[in-house]
Amino acid sequence: MVQAVGQIDNAETLRALSDPLRLAMIRCLMRDGHAAMTVKELAKQLSQPHRRLYRHIKVLEKAGLIVLAGTRVVSGIIEHRYQLAPPGHETPQDPSGPPAPMVIALEVTLPAGRAMELRSRLAALLDEFKDAGPGGRGVPVELLMMFWSPQDP
């Protein structure tokens, strides 16, 4: 399932996504885009001490990738629940300007044949668009893509 297609229009958001632990936190929240989780719940899923995640939560929140979904008091302690930021919070794109950056996160299990088909189709799509067109003029586009399929241990 494709999740959280969004535009990145600032370095702060890119920096927030550059940390492996923050990416793992985003992936946990992506499993159910409407779910809200506490830092302790995220820590448990990631097998991390919860104290390690608080700084990362603040970075993700400041970058607008997650939002505070609610609070409640549990045994006298305020518990914060976080969820992915709702879609559509990006700045609208100017259709006359260059395309805005975009992030697509995909986590899916495919049969081996379909995974190979996806890889082949991505490669063909990249080949189709690598030509700048007549006169070599156009909008510069930089793309960093990784197709990765981990092996079972």
Secondary structure by P-SEA (a helix, b strand, c coil): ccccccccccaaaaaaaccaaaaaaaaaaaccccccccaaaaaaaacccccccaaaaaaaaaacccccccccccccbbbbbbccccccccccccccccccbbbbbbbbbbcaaaaaaaaaaaaaaaaaccccccccccbbbbbbbbbcccccc
